[in-house]
Amino acid sequence: MFVELDGDAPLVVQITRSLRAAIVSGTLRPGAALPATRTLAAELGVSRNTVVTAYEQLCAEQLAVAEVGRGTFVAAAVTPSSPQRTEGPAPAPAPLHEVSRYAARLRALPAPVLRGPQPQLRYDMRYGEPLVDPLLMSSWRRALGQAAMNCRENYPPCIGEAALRRAIAEYILRRRGVLCDADDVVIVSGTHQAICLLARILLDEGDRVAVENPGYEASVQALQAGGARLVDVPFDAHGLEVSALPRTGVRMILVTPSHQFPTGAVMSLERRRALLEHADATGSWVIEDDYDGEFRYDGTPLPALRALEAGERRVSYVGTFSKVLFPGLRLGYVVCPRALRDDLVAAKRLDDRGCSSVDQLALAQLMESGAFDRHLRRAAVELRRRRASLLDGLRRHAGGHVVVLDSCAGMHVVGWLPAWPADRVRSLVHLAAERGLGLHSIAPHYRRATPAQGLLFGYATLSVKQLGAATALLGACLRDASRSRAIAPPLAVIDDEDAMA
Ligand SMILES: Cc1ncc(COP(=O)(O)O)c(C=O)c1O
C-alpha cells in the first residue's frame, strides 16, 4: 500500500494525513481494509505504535473503524469528497498552446479507417485480420505456459530475446531470402513501432518521405505525427513508379513491395532493382514493409527487396507476426543496415525497455517446435480455398460491376468499380450494411479524393461457404444500388473523403 511520507511533520501525522487523503478522495473505498499495523510499520520502517496511533486518530475522526480480531477498515459511512470518476461528457482537450507540436499533429490526423468486428453484420468482408486457427491457438497457449515457467525475471534485452532472433533469422532466410545474423534482427512490437522508431532515428521534423498513395494510413500517420512531409508517389500494376521519385530532398521511401497495401500490386523485379539503385544514388533510406508477403498463390514469392540489396546499406526490412499469427501478439522485427542497428536498439530502449520476454520466448518455442510452420502450411491451404471461393463468387454475382486485378498474394483483393462514382459507392456500402453485409471502400486509403472507386474484400475471416453467401448478397446489393437513384447519407468513418483531403 502506498503511504506517502513527506517529512513535513512527525511520522504519525504524516501517516494519518496520507491515509486521510486516500479515504477522503475515494482511493480507499468505504469498507476497504487498512493494512495490518505490523505490515505497514515494516513497510514504512517505523514503529508499530506509530501506525497504531495513526489508525486511532482516523477512528476518532470517524474515517475508520477498528473491529476486534479483524483489523481496521475505512468507515462505511464515508462519502468520498471527490469521486475518482465522474459521469457526464468527457472534458475538452487541453488547449493547443499547452500541448506539444506532436500532440497538435496527432489531433489533426483523420480517424482510423479499420474497425473491429461488427456483430450486427452477417458477413463482414473486412480485411487486415488473419485466419483464426484453433490448432495454432492451442499450440500458442502451451508455448506461453512453458515460457511463463522459464522466463527471466529481469528486463528483457532491448534488441530482443536471442532465441527469437535466431528463429526469425532462419525463417526470413528460408521464406523471404533475407540473409542476416540473429544479431541483425531487432524485435519490436509490430510494424507500427518499427516505423515510429525508424522515423525517430532517420528523420528530422520537416524531412520529406516518399510514400505510396493509396497506402497504409497507420504508417503514414506515424510519419506525419513525427513531423515528416509526405511526397506521394504513383504506382501501377508493377509497383512503385521509381522514375517518378524526386532525385533530391527525399530522406526516406516507405514501400510495400510484396503486396502493395491496399491495391495488391506486386513490385516487379525490375522495379525493385531500380528502387535499390535510386536509393544508392540519392542516399535515401528505404523501409520495406513486408506485412503479408508470406502468403502467395502463384508459385515462388519474389525475394524481399532487402534480399536483393548488395551490401545491405539502405534497406530496413520490417516484418510482423500480425498476419501470419495474430495482431494481438504485437510482435514484429526489423533487419536494418548494420550502421543503424545500435541507434535503433537505443531508440527501442527508450521507448519501452524491450518487448515482453514471455511472449518472445513462447514465440521462439512455437517456431523452433515446427508448430509455426505447420500453421503456415495449413493457413496457406485454407486461404487459397477462401480466395478461390471469393473470386468465383465475385465472377458469378458481381462480374458486371466489379473488376478484380488479382495480385495473387495476401489476404484481401480489391474489386474496382469503374462505372461507379463515389456517392454511389457510399450508397452501396450503406445498403449492404442494412442487409447485414460489411463492405469496405478503398477511398479512405487515398490521401485526397480520388476518381478510382473500389472495395477491399478480405477473405481470412469468412469460411468458403460464407464467402459464397456474401458474394451472392453483394450481387443483389449491386443490382439494387445501381437501379435506385436514392443516395444514402455518407458513412462518417469509412467513406469520409474530406477527412483524407
Ligand atoms: C501495410 C501494412 N503493414 C503492416 C500492418 C501490420 O501492422 P502491425 O505489425 O503494427 O500490426 C498492416 C496491417 O493491416 C498493413 O496493412
The ligand as an SDF file (V2000), in Angstrom:
LIG
                    3D

 16 16  0  0  0  0  0  0  0  0999 V2000
    0.6000   -2.3660  -44.9230 C   0  0  0  0  0  0  0  0  0  0  0  0
    0.5350   -2.9270  -43.5370 C   0  0  0  0  0  0  0  0  0  0  0  0
    1.6620   -3.0190  -42.8160 N   0  0  0  0  0  0  0  0  0  0  0  0
    1.6580   -3.5240  -41.5780 C   0  0  0  0  0  0  0  0  0  0  0  0
    0.4920   -3.9790  -40.9940 C   0  0  0  0  0  0  0  0  0  0  0  0
    0.5450   -4.5870  -39.6260 C   0  0  0  0  0  0  0  0  0  0  0  0
    0.9640   -3.7000  -38.6720 O   0  0  0  0  0  0  0  0  0  0  0  0
    1.3900   -4.2180  -37.2160 P   0  0  0  0  0  0  0  0  0  0  0  0
    2.5800   -5.1160  -37.4110 O   0  0  0  0  0  0  0  0  0  0  0  0
    1.7400   -2.9750  -36.4700 O   0  0  0  0  0  0  0  0  0  0  0  0
    0.2330   -4.9530  -36.6530 O   0  0  0  0  0  0  0  0  0  0  0  0
   -0.7020   -3.8790  -41.6860 C   0  0  0  0  0  0  0  0  0  0  0  0
   -1.9620   -4.3020  -41.0710 C   0  0  0  0  0  0  0  0  0  0  0  0
   -3.0320   -4.2860  -41.6050 O   0  0  0  0  0  0  0  0  0  0  0  0
   -0.6760   -3.3550  -43.0080 C   0  0  0  0  0  0  0  0  0  0  0  0
   -1.8050   -3.2790  -43.7260 O   0  0  0  0  0  0  0  0  0  0  0  0
  1  2  1  0
  2  3  1  0
  2 15  2  0
  3  4  2  0
  4  5  1  0
  5  6  1  0
  5 12  2  0
  6  7  1  0
  7  8  1  0
  8  9  2  0
  8 10  1  0
  8 11  1  0
 12 13  1  0
 12 15  1  0
 13 14  2  0
 15 16  1  0
M  END
$$$$
